[in-house]
Amino acid sequence: MRDVVIIGIGQTAVGEHWGRSIRDLAAEAVAKARADAGVERVDALYVGNMASGALCGQENLGTLVADATGLLPIEAVKIEAACASGGAAVRAACLAVAGGAHDYAIAVGVEKMTDLLTDGVTSALATAADADYEAGHGVSFVALNAMLMRRYMHEHGVRREDFAPLAVLAHANAAHNPHALYRQPITAEEFAASPVVADPIGILDSAAICDGAAAVLVAPASEARRTRRLPIRIAASTCVTDTVGLAERRDPLVWEAVAAGARRAYALAKVGPGDIDFFEPHDAFTIVSALSLEACGFADRGSALKMAAEGRLARDGDRPICTLGGLKGRGHPVGASGAYQIVEVALQLRGEAGAAQIRGARTGMAQSVGGSGSVAVTHILQV
Amino acid sequence: MRTARPVGITAYGAYVPRPRVRTATIAAAWGRAADGRLPVPEKSVPSIDEDTATMAIEAARHALARAAAAEAVASQAAAAGVAAPNIAPFPVDRIRAVWVGTESKPYAVKPTSTIVAEAIGAVPWVSAADFEFACKAGSEAMQAACAYVGSGMAEHALAIGMDAAQGKPGDHLEMTAAAGGAAFLFGPGETAVARVEASCSYVTDTADFFRRQHMHYPEHGHRFTGEPSYFSHTRAASTALLESLGRRAADYRYAVFHQPNPKFMRRGAADLGFDEAQVAPAAVVDRIGNTYAGASLLGLAAVLDVAQAGDRIFFCSYGSGAGSDAFSLEVTPRLAEARGAAPSVLELVARRHEVTDYGQYLRLADGIRRL
């Protein structure tokens, strides 16, 4: 296997792009990544997307985006792994280059969610759950996470308000990200007063419906000298799965796929949790951040909220997370979020994160989680 | 757009039904907290025997009362101070068009405007039609009336915006969907209470809010109803009209905008440079909710209740689907003569009785489906 590096990144602003199509968003991100790398050649395109069929009536995204970006007739396919689709597309590009099938591969994560009303989007997102045993009974994705949060509160004796620091932090960090959806800070009081979506999850626990695309151009490390950007080494790329249905888990508060994905990534990169300078978790809901921090070994079981309350997750803390806003602050265009995470980790490692910069960052980890912890794609990047 | 000859509003009349339901009552019925997030404290609801047609007739009669008063003062002045014993009714045969803009027509097929024209005695030599353009149906009727008079086809034309607005029970629009509206009689500029300086219309095919055949309630596009819809259309029409006149927001004493809720109206106005003092007199939504096709017209009527000769009024409606009509008006001394002949908007708003039971409210709002 060859070492793989990121040589170009691109992203659209995350927002409610009512006037733009999924094709348009993906094409912009791809064009920006190519321009960033200063490389014309692309051998393969992997489009990470969760639900373009349900949300936009459009499948065959690989060809669609290849056509829109003038890349025909290269290999181009859609990669789907629920909310982890963007991360999975980056991994597909990484594998293609590492295995020697291609030299230059682009992964673009894209999602266009605002063409449907909320009910339609909720139904589309619920397809990531178990259709027979969860969604078929009317359980939405928010409801599944609400059950997890309720269980967490019960087992660890915490209140809904105790999750506030995670959302407050995400918004505070997003303020420094020009591509973020929510650049305004929120307070713990506003968090506590936010309307309930599915008890105990409130509006401010939840990442919003939005549109966006992010792209990453990867190449073998041997080709890195041809580019003008600081190459970012993909030190580890893993994908681990667990049951789709929550009810089949031995312990729903222990996310085995997330934990195993992190462990495997640490082994590949020859690092431990303590070596990770910053972490981009899949904070679709505050409970997901808490469970991910614990599963990845950054916090002991039941202690993630304490860590957040102590300020240890902030930019100047010992374990910064969601450094450019995370899913909550930057926005969560579901199939694109995993690619946004990689772009943001690359920005940090290049030292191009502006006011959000983590000083001296050399190793960053991004983790994209699909379903209720049913698939975890983990990347460790290094300079 | 400017007319071929001077045109103005020669009279106006408003109507708001008396029943009110508190939004806290609605929130309680749906298990929601009755806290500061409720958009308005209460909203107007039609009485059991009221609908858009009857309310449009009430507003038209108020307008005709003012038209008659203005005419009486004029003829009194012409007769060199000889007091007229009684005010003669306004001669309705001078009205050549009766147009009702609404999205709550009592009949799916059959005009509301013929009912109104018949009720005020303006038939049979009259044009009549119902206008459909969501919340700007009333101002679209105003544009047409303005043009009818401005072209010389009519001496007077009556434009009404009136709604018994439909909000799906349980939907957040139920909190604001209200009843009421206003009527404006357009006529020659020399007899106007407010002259039309210029107007413009701005329309795109933006499907932010709609109701198809056989749907009981309109469907809305959630946040899509904001920036790409209400704000962009309001901004485009308003900016174009201001630029065509070489004016700024500060050149106007009052500003009237479509008012689906207190926030949208104020944010849209502020974006254009209008301040609260210019907007507040028109903010009927704060008191009775969103009267849809009646909303901006009711706001204009409320401003005419207080405006003085020489005041300039900026008006911009918004209707989903989507578009805006903007008007620039200048008040004449005749307004003061006509004003007292019919109840003001504030008086109509103050005439209220509360419906305290959600079931009773549903009955009045025709919210109970009986198959």
Contacts between the chains, C-beta under 8 A, distances in Angstrom:
chain1	res1	chain2	res2	distance
A	16	B	223	6.4
A	16	B	224	7.6
A	16	B	227	7.8
A	18	B	224	6.0
A	18	B	228	4.8
A	19	B	228	6.9
A	114	B	224	7.1
A	117	B	219	7.7
A	117	B	221	6.6
A	117	B	222	5.9
A	118	B	222	6.0
A	195	B	37	7.4
